[in-house]
Amino acid sequence: MTPEAIRPWLTAKQVATRYEVGIATIWRWARDREDFPKPKKLGDNCTRWRLADLEQWEDKREAA
């Protein structure tokens, strides 16, 4: 099983690492870009991105 299969939810730091940008950039994309996946609140202090949503966004960008 791949690490992605075990952890289908990513932190802002993990998303930033995936795209080689800063964490602030990820939050800015989530706030300002309509095409970038929005994070989900999983608890009071727990906000994550679904890996499947990010992969779908990547696929759309590659097709464009």
QUIQUIMO-V829072 format. One line per field, one symbol per residue. phi: phi as a letter, one per 30 degrees, with the letter a starting at -180 (. if undefined). Layout:
BEGIN
phi->???
END
This chain:
BEGIN
phi->.dedddbdccdddddddechbdddddddeddccdddeddcdclebbbbcdeddddddddddddd
END
